[in-house]
Amino acid sequence: MVLFDKYIIKNSNFDKVKILCIGDIILDRFISGEVDRVSPEAPIPIINVQKNKDILGGVGNVVANISSLGAYSEVISCIGDDPEGLVIKNLVNSLPNTKSKLYLDKTRISTSKERYVSGSQHLLRVDREDKREIDKKLEEKIKNSIKNLIGKFDIIILSDYGKGFLTKSLTKEIIKNAKKKNISVIVDPNGNDYSKYYGCDIITPNKLELSLASNIDCHNDKAINKAAKKIQSENKINYILVTRSDEGMSLFKPSGRVMNLKSEAKEVYDVSGAGDTVVATLAIILGTGGDIESASTVSNCAAGIVIAKFGTSVLRKSDLLNVTSRYISKINNIENALEIISDWKKNNLSLGFTNGVFDILHEGHIASLSFCKDNCEKLIVALNSDKSVKALKGSGRPINNENFRSKIIALLEIVDLVIIFDESNPLKIIKKISPDFIFKGSDYSLNEIIGRNFIESYGGKVILTPYIKGKSSSKIIKKIQSGK
């Protein structure tokens, strides 16, 4: 089971996210037709051309995906003074929520990939490109332009296809300026010298790219782990998200932990552009305030959608909703919760547990839950049912029923899972979950905390959370009732 709450897709304001995309822009041209004979001149098929289709590739495909998902982006790249460059410019200008700064370099040709296709079969690809680095004058002009506008963006994507636009000097300058503004940089890399990406936040190599950059043959999980950690350590990169085609993805964290995500694609038809879709989706979810685990999970869903289609294709928000409609919500019974928790444990995610009534959510609750989330990767909240609350606090409680209370808690981004329980205390749930941490307010003494002996028996810990004096649902209710 993939762990993802479709709430983030339905309710996140993608249109509020601003992303700056910088890199090599490419024209992907598909020439399709029928093949019904072989040439008498040579043993090659003859294609009767029926249709031409032009699509943006490289960083162009990244902004096309961002536009299709409803977010805002600006793209900075370089084109030649040729018909292909004009097509690229017109395609970018046709994208909603997108602005472009495409520098014209008369000494270069625009990069294009021309594919000849019959049905779903690729017959031939013809590339036209100039891999020389852009000249120094143009590089300085671009540096100054980026420096002046970088601050208005939430995320920066560097899409490096090795066509000469993202020089080492330009790349390092972008990362340096982004760090000064505390803006995350996601890199879709190229080549074997990852020192040019030193200090970026996230990098998304595929297996082949990882092999070339690390000089390690990434033929199995052990080799991939070794290669990713080598690149991470040498270049001070926070996260490495390795895309593995039909095998899914692996997220390598600064802590050394690895989160493996199985592919969502039932069949793989075409991996063209899948990496572009991944970085676009990753940037949008992070831009809405999502954490890296959620962003990686959604990106994995996105990749599963596009590799099941033929040709370079963009993703829509509705595509993600269709895929995630079968996924879990945050509110679960114990049986479903244990299945979710099992997946978390397989991915070595630290589990925190807390419980309470949460009748009227207040400042003390938020402070406590925020502290909990800061000290674990997945936060589980056990909520007393209406029956349990009545037994503990009397017939006048709860003020809000369990359905409402659980929904309010689930709406908090810091909470990952909500379980409603009927018992007077959560010991049975704690024993079934076996969390890494139990959190309880510092108004309790350690000896009072339910589950302490159990969790400490296997090396888990009890952590006391900050307590804001005078903040409790009971006191708020009394204040309302007294009118004071």
N, C-alpha and C positions, 0 to 999 in steps of 0.2 A: 504493500500500500504506500502510495506517495502521500506525504504529509503536507496538506495545504488547505487553508480555509478560504473558500471562494469569496468571503466577505471583503477581503482586501482588494479584489478585482472589481467587485460591484461598487464599492463605496470610496475607493481611492480617487482623488481628484487628479487624474493623469494630466488634465489640461493645465494644471498649475505648475507642472514640472518643466524646467528649462534646461536643455542639454546642448552643450557645445560639442560639435563633432568635427574632428580635424583628421585629414588623411588623404589617401589616394582615392580619387574618384574614377570609376570605370563604366564604360558603356557595355552592357551585356546585350548582344543582339542574337536573337534566335531566328534562324531561317529554316522553316519546316515545309515538308512536302512528302510526296510518295516515291517509293523506290520499287520499280517493277522490272528492272532489267540491269544487266551489267554492261559496262562500256566495252565496245569492241577494240578500243585503243589500248586498254590496260585492265587488269582484273580489279576494277573498282566499281562501286554502285553509281548509277546515274539517278540524281534526285530531281524530280519535277517540282520545282518550288511553287508553293501555294500561298504561303503567308510569311511575313516578316514581323517580328515583335521586338521593340527596343525597351530595355529595362535598366534601371540604375543598378550598378554593382559597386563593390568596395564600400567606401564610406557613404556613397550614394544609397546603397541598399540599407545601411544603418538608419539614415534619416527617413527613408521611405517607410521603414518599419515603425519608427517613432511617430511619424505623421499618421500612419494607419491606426496606431493605438491611441491617438488623440492627444499626445504631448507636443510641446513646442521644441523646435530645435533650430540651430543655425549651423551651417556647414561651411568650412573653410578648406579649399583645395585649389588645384591648378589644372587648367585645360589648355590644349593647343589651339592655334588659329586654323581650325579645319571643320568640315561638316560634322564630324563626330562630337567635337567640342560644343557646337551649337545645339545638337540633339541633347547632350547632357544638360546644358544650361536650360533648355526648354522643359525637360523632364523635371528638374529640380524646381523650377518656377511654378510648375503645375501642382506641386504638393501643398496641401493645406498646412497651416501652422509652421511653415518653414521659410527661413531666410537663407540666402547664400552669399558668399564672397568667393567667387571663382576667379582666381588670378589668371590672366591670359599671358601665356609664354609663347611667343612666336618662334622660339628656337626648338620647341618640343612638339610632338604629336600627342593627341589625346589617346589615353589607353582604352583599347576596345578588345572584347573577346567575342568572336563571331562563331556561333555554334550552328552546325548543319544537323538537322534532326528529322527522323522519320518515325512517326508514332512516339514511343518513349525511348527510342534508340538513338544515341548520339553517334553520328557518322564521322564528324571531323570538327576540330576547333581551330580557328585561325586567330592568332593574337597579334595585335599591333601595339607596340609600346616603346617607351624610351625610359630606361632605368637609370639614366644619369641623375645625380643629385641636382636639385634646383640651384641656380647660381646664387652667390653670396648676397648680391644686392636684393634679389627677390626674398631671400631668406630673412634678411634684416627688416624688410618692409612687413613681412608676415609676423615676425616677432613683435614689432611695435604695435601692430593692429590687435593681436591677441592680448597683449599686456593691457591694452586700454579697455577691452570689453569683457575680460575673463570674469570679473567680479559679479556680473549679473546672472551667472548660471549656477545651477544646483550641482551638476555633474559634468565632467568632461570625458569624452571618448576619443581615444587615439586609435584610428583604424589604419594599421600599417600593412600594406600589400607589397612593400619593397619596390615601389615604382619611383622612388627618389624624392618624394615630397617631404616625408618625415625624416629629415636628416638627424644625425645624432645631436647636433648642437641645438636644433629647433625643438626636438623632443625633450631634451633636458631642461631647456628654458621654460617650456610649457609646464612641466611637472614642478619646477621650482616656483613659478608664479602661482600655480594652483595651491601649493602647500602654504604659501604666505596668506592666501585667502581662505584656507581651510576647506578647499573644494576637492572632492574625491576624483581621482583619475582612474579610468578603466582603460586598459590597453588590450587590443587584439593584435598580437605581436607577429613579427616576421623575421626571418633570418636566424643566425646563430649567436648574435651578440646582444644579450639582454641587458648589458650594462647601460645601454642608452635609455632603458626604462627604470633605472635605479630610483628607488623611493616611491614608485607609483603605488596606488592602493590595491588594485586588483588587476591581474593579468589572466588572459583566457586562451592559452595555447591548446591546440589539439595534440594528439599523441605524437604525430610525426614532428611537429614543431618543437615539442618538448624534448624529443630524442635528439634533434639537431642542436638545440641550445645547450643541452646538458652533456652531450656526447655519451649518453646512456641509451641503449636499445630498450625502448619502453614496450616490451612484448608481454608483460604481465603486471599484476598489481604491485608486486614488490619493487619492480624496476621503476614503475610510474611514481611510486611513493618516494623512492630514493632520488629520482630526477627532480621532482617537484620541490622537495625539501632543499636540494642543492641550489636550485635557481632562487628559491625564496630567501635562503640564507645569504647567498653571494650578492644579491641585488636589493636586499632590504625591502622586499615586497610583502605587504601584509597578507594578502590572500591570493592563492593560485586556484583558478577554476579550470580544471582540465576537461575539455570536451572530448568524448570518446565514441562519437557516432552512435551505433546501435547498442553500445554498452552503457550509455548514459553519461554521467559526469562525476567528477570527484572534486570536492572543495577542500583545500588544504588551508588550515587556519594558523594564525600566529602561535597558538598554544601547542601546535604539533598534532592536534586532532584532525581526523579526516572524516568528512561527511560524503558518503557515496550515494548517488541517486541513480536508480535504474531508468533506462530509457522508456519514455512513454509511447514511442512509435511501435505499432504492431508490425509494420513493414517499412523498410527503408528503400525509397525510390530514387532520391536525389539529395545529396548533402550540400549542393550549391547554395551558398548564402546562409547556411544554418548558423555559422559563427557570428554573422552580422545580426541575425535575429536574437541570438543569445545576449550580445552586449547591449543591444537596444532595450531589451526587456529588463535586463539586470539594472541598467541605468534608471529606467522609469520607476521600478519598484523601490530602489534605494532612494530615488528622488522624492517619493511620497512619504519617506520615513520608515520604510520596511527594513528589517534586519537582513544581514547577508544570507542567512539560512533560507528565509522566505524568498528573497530575491533569486537565489540559486534554484530553489524548487520551482518557482514560476518560470524561470529561464529554461529549465529542463523540460517543462511542459511545452513551452514555446518551440524548442528545438524538435521535440517529438512531433509537433504538428507540421512544421515546414519540411522535415526530411521525408514525410509520408506523401508529399506532393512532388509533382514533376516540375523541374526548372526552378529558377530563382523566384521565390514568392515571399510576399509580406504577410505579416500577422495582423489580425484584427482583435479588438477587445472581446468581441463575441466568440471568436475561436477559443480564447482562453476560458471563457465562461462555459462553453460547451464541454470542454475537456474536464474542467474542475467541478462540473455540476454533480459528479458522482463522489466528490471528495467529502471529507469529514467537516462538520462544524466544530466549534470549540466545546460545545455543551454535549456531554456524552454520558451514557450509563457506564458502570464499572467494566462491563464486558468489552464494549467498544474501546473504552479508555485504555484498557490493558493491551489491546492490539496496537494502538497508537504508541503507547509507551514502549512496547517491545521494539518497534522500529527505531525509536529515539535511542534506546540502549544499544542497538546494533550499530548506530552511527556515533557511539561514544559521546552523546550529549549529556551534560550534567543535569540532573533532575532536582528541582526544588519543590517542596510541598508546604502548603499552609492551609488553614481552614478557618471558617467563621460563618457568621450569620449574614453580615453585610446588608442589614435591613435598610439603612439610609446611608448611602455612600458619602463619606466626608473626607476632609483633609488628612486625617490620621490614617484612614484606609489607603489612600493614594501613596502617602509617604512610605507606609509599611510595604505595600506591594512593589513599589519602585525599588526599595532596598532589596527585596527578595530577588527581583529580576536582575539586579546588578551583580548578584552573587551566584547565579546559575544560568544555564542556557535555555532551559525549558521550565516554566513555572506552572505548577498544577495547583488549582484552588478547589478544595473540597467545601461545598456549600451545604449548610444544614437545611434539610427540607422543612416545609411548613409544620409537619408533624413533630419533627425534632425540636424546632424552635418553640412550639407551644409547650412541649414537655419541659424545656429548660427555662423559659421566661414567662410562662403563663398564657392564659387564653387570649389576652389582648395583643399578642405578638404572633407572627410578624405583622408589621404594617404593610409591607409589600410581599406579595406571594412569591413562591420559589421560581416561577416562570419568569417574572419580571426581574427578580434579583439576579438570576443566572445570566439573563441577557445583558444586563448592565455590566456585570463583571466581564463577560465575554467580549464586550465592545472595547475593553481596555487593551491596547496593543501589547502591554507588558505581560498580559496573561495568555498562556498558550492552551490551557485545557481546564474545563470546569466539570466537576463531578458532584451531583446532588446525592446526599446520604441521609438515611432515616435514623441512624443510631444516635445515642446521646454523645458519643465521642467518635473520632475518626480512626481508631486503632485498627479495625479490620481493613480499612482501605490502605492505611500505611503499610500493613503487613503484605498486602497484595502488590502494592506498587514498589516497595523497597527503594525509596528515593535516596539521593545522595545527601540531601539536606532537609531538615524540618525547620521551618521558620515560625517563630512565635513572638508576640510582643514582649518588650522588656518589662512590662508590668507583671509578668509571670516570673516565678523563680524556676530554675532548671528542674528541680524536683517535681514541679507541678505539671511538666509538659508530657502529654500523652505520646507514647511511642519512643521516648528517649532511650530506654533500655534496649529496645529492639533495634533502632537504627545504629546505636553505638556498638552493637554486637557484631556488625559486619564492616565497621570502619566509617560509617556515616557520621554526620555531625548535626547537632542542634545549634542554631544560630538565633540569637535574640535580635529582634528588629527595633528600630527607634520607636518610642512611644510619645505621642504628643498629648500632654496632660490636659484633661478636660474635654478631649474629643472622643465621643462615643455615641452610637445610635441611641442608646437608652437616655443619655443626658439631653440630646437634641429633641427626642420625643417628649420628655418631661417639660422642657422649655416651651415647646409648642403648645402642650396641653395647659400649662399655667399661664400662657399668654405673656410671659416675661422674656 
